[in-house]
Amino acid sequence: MELILHLFGFISRSGICMGITGMIEFRYYNAKLLVLKKLLIVVFLVIFGMPASYSQVVLPPQPEPPTPPFQIQIGPPNQTFPSTDLFTREPSQERWDSLEPMPTPRTEVAVAAIGERIYVIGGFDKTNRATDIVEVYDTISDTWDSAAPLPIPLHHVGAASHSGEVYVVGGYAEGWSATDSVFIYNQEADSWKEAAGMPTKRGALSVQFVDGILYAVGGADRIALDINEAYNPKTDTWQNMAPMPTARDHLASAVVDGKMYAIGGRIITLGSNLATNELYDPKDDSWKVVDSMPTARGGLAAAAIADTIFVFGGESPNFTFEQNEQYIPGAGWFSHKDMPTARHGLGVVTVDDRIYVIGGGVVPGASVSGINESYYNAAFIPEFGVLSFIVLGISFCIVFLLYYTRFNKNKELLI
């Protein structure tokens, strides 16, 4: 189905290009313009023929099903055989890919993306100590680099990006000391600055930006908290907002359609995992309880893509979770292909048409990893990205300028 959609898009875009260049040929018939016309055809076909998921490879061709006659080995009486419907099912549209591992194995990290680059911040290192390390993953080249370290070592922080900067909020300093710190990373300067601290010290919280305001929910400082505090970057001030209905820490969150969903978490101990899912609407500062997650878990992470939310990982007293569950507002929960490596304390973020799942512990408690995997689901990808709109606009501007120049310079083409 994906191949058909790309083929249809290619033909449609090719038709547009041919129509435009045909108009040029009709009006301008001198030799120079004919050469330019042919060049435009090639450029337009290459640009607009690209699939929407330009930054990643598309699904490889699937093998053709076998054709009759089949040779089926006869088995004992009452043995059942697969239905021939097996060969008519569409191939899976989802997959996991293993990527370049993170240089410093860590757990209880936070992640945020600026453009095509993912920042993995703080956490515990292999000695089970808080770290100030910040490493950057380039999703285009599948390579890692380092960035300026945090001003202080922290673990269990919250992180979110806004206007080309990364905001790191709260967390625990060495010795599990809860902080109210807010540090802002500037990508161009590769430097950090400190902002006004949160009203409430806490770690294991979750933060998201909604309409330019950062919301910090939940977390713990000896007890699980229902706190919801909002930070305005323009005024560098905090405001107390309506608390969550359910106090919890080690929760996940994501934003869909201007609303923040607080999902899962626990109440301090690994044995108190929650399936809670609560929706916060900043417009009227209100909370609403919505469909619970199928699998109760804390120490998980979530990311939004195509107006849905995917939730990954987590931990219990005896094992880590491999579950990959999707929430579609208004439709409920759906299970998808499990993570290749079960983990907790991981970082999850969406870039283009992929969700990247990085780091985390592979067993409950103190364990670390540098595992870096991406999840792709062809049914839930941006259909027509910002880059496509930009290229489309530039291309039509070029055609318009050629048209305008021709008719305002006594039919002389200026190249």
Secondary structure, DSSP 8 states (H G I E B T S, - for coil): -HHHHHHHHHHHHHHHHHHHHHHHHHH--SHHHHHHHHHHHHHHHHHHTS-S-TTS-----------S-------STT-----GGGGGS---SEEEEE----SS-BBS-EEEEETTEEEEE--B-TTS-BB--EEEEETTTTEEEE----SS-BBS-EEEEETTEEEEE--EETTTEE---EEEEETTTTEEEE----SS--BS-EEEEETTEEEEE--BSSSB---EEEEETTTTEEEE----SS--BS-EEEEETTEEEEE--BSSSGGGB---EEEEETTTTEEEE----SS--BS-EEEEETTEEEEE--B-SS-B---EEEEETTTEEEE----SS--BS-EEEEETTEEEEE--BSSSSS--B--EEEEEETTSS-SS-HHHHHHHHHHHHHHHHHHHHHHHTTT----
